[in-house]
Amino acid sequence: MAQSKNTYCVIMAGGIGSRFWPLSKNRMPKQFLDVLGTGKSFIRSTFERFRPLVPVENFLVVTSESYKELVLSHLPELRPEQVLAEPVRRNTAPCIAYAARRIAAENPEADMVVTPADHLITGEAEFQRIVREGLGFVSGSDKLLTIGIKPSRPETGYGYIQVDASPRSETAGTEICKVKTFTEKPNVEMARVFVESGEFFWNSGIFVWSVAGILRALGTYLPEIDAAFAGGREKYGTTQEQAFVDAVYPACDNISIDYGVMEKSPEVYVRCGDFGWSDIGTWGSLYQHAVRDENGNAFGGGGQVLAYDTRGTVVNVSEGKVAVVEGLEDYLVVEKDNALLICRRSSEQNIRNYVEDVKYRFGEEFI
Amino acid sequence: MAQSKNTYCVIMAGGIGSRFWPLSKNRMPKQFLDVLGTGKSFIRSTFERFRPLVPVENFLVVTSESYKELVLSHLPELRPEQVLAEPVRRNTAPCIAYAARRIAAENPEADMVVTPADHLITGEAEFQRIVREGLGFVSGSDKLLTIGIKPSRPETGYGYIQVDASPRSETAGTEICKVKTFTEKPNVEMARVFVESGEFFWNSGIFVWSVAGILRALGTYLPEIDAAFAGGREKYGTTQEQAFVDAVYPACDNISIDYGVMEKSPEVYVRCGDFGWSDIGTWGSLYQHAVRDENGNAFGGGGQVLAYDTRGTVVNVSEGKVAVVEGLEDYLVVEKDNALLICRRSSEQNIRNYVEDVKYRFGEEFI
């Protein structure tokens, strides 16, 4: 199965994540960065990952109005109409409802993959194989498929998916399974039980379904949101689209597709894969995937670094800069534009608070 | 005694110190910085300290050709001819020989004070009183007076002056004394003995003498250097001065006035004072003089700082920047232009080596 004109890809790229501050900022969030030094931004890598499966004209990117130009500069193959601008942030359900209606107006037979813009996938070929398999599974049906990841640790930062298969079966998760439950982020004790049971998988936030199938589910479980976007049928693809979207978006509930649809529908399936996935949601996960020197230091950002008596430390300084660090163990040092962060790696969960404090004390221009 | 038309002040401002890298750089050495946040650069403070004693037209600044414009921007009261440009760096003896010849050509009756551009003196009135006393002492004589500082610790970074007075006498050093010996920087054991003896004082590098007196001493102890600058008698103050100086300077020995004259002349005296002196030659001495918060942190440089769980740390970030630091104890964090330094305060003596390494690895543009 090569590209199909019925296959669409929706890249969700509205994040403003502050966990990578000051590398990511409001003006330049993580999806536009190359934090791993691969030579490509996350959004560019995401686009290229799906490109063998999806015709270029069948990509849509949903993002904030303020990032529209940035998206087009990273994905110059796209026409401006392929970048959908949310006037306000409203979680994944409104975003997916809008994109599905927009696709349906163009091609009611379409199947669609929905993906975050800022995840890392190292096993591209395996990933593409699984997505192809998923597309075959959902096409022409109401089945809603999510991609699961075999958990390698009791992570408390992810949602989990419980499969309806005999526990510890060899094939559990390596084929498409019916989902038993979606769970919110667990506490660490619960996460340990999940991982040990063999029945639970991480929710990657990557979905595969037919446009007809997801619209039917939205109509059933989130009828108000569905009705809002259904009302724009005649306007999608015209010059009136943005004004219509700007009018209906603010009234939408702030709700995730997981909570609004996936946890409620009986048509939900999971295909688990092993393709080197990480959401790179923290400096810790970035550190795990970074090239490290013999002292366990990871240098990035394009600047030059000299480290003396330093171990386990991430130093990320921007191009054209030099950093000399001495006597640090397990620290983060990040310099970008008008901001510098130095903190222990073990304190990374506090970065959001630091960013709030900086905003409150010194203003928006630093965040 | 108010200002006298016979009183001249020579400010030596040729330093390119790398100990404050990256705050001080080749393009902007320490004398042009306000590292203590007083609102004035060191050279400006030095000028203002002597201004009540010296007519504005009697100041000379000796510096590198490349800093001439910088000097004039910090001291706009001076005419360009008052800034003497060394074509190469040759320690203090050639610098003083040049300045003395230049003054003698204008006013053979002159008395002169020589001072580094980058020292801190907090007790200005007392300092001015002592300099006035010194000028009265040397005027019309061959006596060479140096200003000494009562040592507060066994510092190994300074030269010491031993006085020829009854040890531990109450007045030792509080009046003008004959100098017994000048010593180079001692090791720490020797420094302890010096401090305990009560006979030794720090050499501040501030000198008072008559122009005739210092020229006589230079003629006796450094005849080649003296002869070189004596040869320009007809050119000082004319358009030919710079070409003459550029021609003779490179051949001069690289020698300090202490080693070349003060250690050899029998006419050497010291007046010790207690006027809050520091050469601010290290981050440690800067830290001692900086305003600190309740956790012993010193913030400077014009930028904004948020510190969490941080003690005894110097954070110096440039204006318009914000730094968030967490989990540091007794560190230096300095950000300026294209460079960032993070090191333990106890490692500050290595900064010169780091700068050499940066220069070798990444080039001159960072230093």
Boltz contact constraints between the chains, C-beta under 6 A:
constraints:
  - contact:
      token1: [A, 304]
      token2: [B, 362]
      max_distance: 6.0
  - contact:
      token1: [A, 306]
      token2: [B, 357]
      max_distance: 6.0
  - contact:
      token1: [A, 320]
      token2: [B, 338]
      max_distance: 6.0
  - contact:
      token1: [A, 321]
      token2: [B, 338]
      max_distance: 6.0
  - contact:
      token1: [A, 322]
      token2: [B, 339]
      max_distance: 6.0
  - contact:
      token1: [A, 322]
      token2: [B, 358]
      max_distance: 6.0
  - contact:
      token1: [A, 322]
      token2: [B, 362]
      max_distance: 6.0
  - contact:
      token1: [A, 322]
      token2: [B, 366]
      max_distance: 6.0
  - contact:
      token1: [A, 323]
      token2: [B, 340]
      max_distance: 6.0
  - contact:
      token1: [A, 324]
      token2: [B, 341]
      max_distance: 6.0
  - contact:
      token1: [A, 324]
      token2: [B, 354]
      max_distance: 6.0
  - contact:
      token1: [A, 325]
      token2: [B, 342]
      max_distance: 6.0
  - contact:
      token1: [A, 326]
      token2: [B, 343]
      max_distance: 6.0
  - contact:
      token1: [A, 326]
      token2: [B, 347]
      max_distance: 6.0
  - contact:
      token1: [A, 327]
      token2: [B, 344]
      max_distance: 6.0
  - contact:
      token1: [A, 335]
      token2: [B, 340]
      max_distance: 6.0
  - contact:
      token1: [A, 338]
      token2: [B, 320]
      max_distance: 6.0
  - contact:
      token1: [A, 338]
      token2: [B, 321]
      max_distance: 6.0
  - contact:
      token1: [A, 339]
      token2: [B, 322]
      max_distance: 6.0
  - contact:
      token1: [A, 340]
      token2: [B, 323]
      max_distance: 6.0
  - contact:
      token1: [A, 340]
      token2: [B, 335]
      max_distance: 6.0
  - contact:
      token1: [A, 341]
      token2: [B, 324]
      max_distance: 6.0
  - contact:
      token1: [A, 342]
      token2: [B, 325]
      max_distance: 6.0
  - contact:
      token1: [A, 343]
      token2: [B, 326]
      max_distance: 6.0
  - contact:
      token1: [A, 344]
      token2: [B, 327]
      max_distance: 6.0
  - contact:
      token1: [A, 347]
      token2: [B, 326]
      max_distance: 6.0
  - contact:
      token1: [A, 354]
      token2: [B, 324]
      max_distance: 6.0
  - contact:
      token1: [A, 357]
      token2: [B, 306]
      max_distance: 6.0
  - contact:
      token1: [A, 358]
      token2: [B, 322]
      max_distance: 6.0
  - contact:
      token1: [A, 362]
      token2: [B, 304]
      max_distance: 6.0
  - contact:
      token1: [A, 362]
      token2: [B, 322]
      max_distance: 6.0
  - contact:
      token1: [A, 366]
      token2: [B, 322]
      max_distance: 6.0
